Amino acid sequence: MPVIDMLSTGKNIEYLRKKNNMTVRELQNIMGFETPNTIYKWQHGTTLPTVDNLVVLAAIFKVKIDDILIVEK
């Protein structure tokens, strides 16, 4: 069964954020979070974005959700 690689997905979110010349604070504000902690948890692979947040990230980064998630086969 395929499994989401949380650490690689987190690194990918960080990569996409930087590729779009966005700071953590800017992404935090766009996402409507009170603190940047959630974004740091994503980037460190501690947690994954919810499906709703993945949809927003995909729109912000102009990619498909599949381009955000890194899946181990």
Residue pairs with C-beta under 8 A, 6 or more apart in sequence:
2 71
2 72
2 73
3 71
3 72
4 48
4 69
4 70
4 71
4 72
5 70
5 71
5 72
6 45
6 46
6 47
6 48
7 44
7 45
8 45
8 70
9 42
9 45
9 48
9 68
9 69
9 70
10 42
10 43
10 44
10 45
10 46
11 43
11 45
12 68
12 69
12 70
13 39
13 42
13 43
13 49
13 57
13 68
14 43
16 57
16 61
16 63
16 67
16 68
17 23
17 24
17 27
17 39
17 43
17 61
19 61
20 60
20 61
22 60
24 36
24 39
24 40
24 43
25 36
27 36
27 39
27 60
28 35
28 36
28 38
28 39
30 56
30 60
31 38
31 39
31 53
31 56
33 39
38 47
41 47
42 48
42 49
49 57
49 68
54 65
54 68
54 69
55 65
57 65
57 68
58 64
58 65
58 67
58 68
61 67
61 68
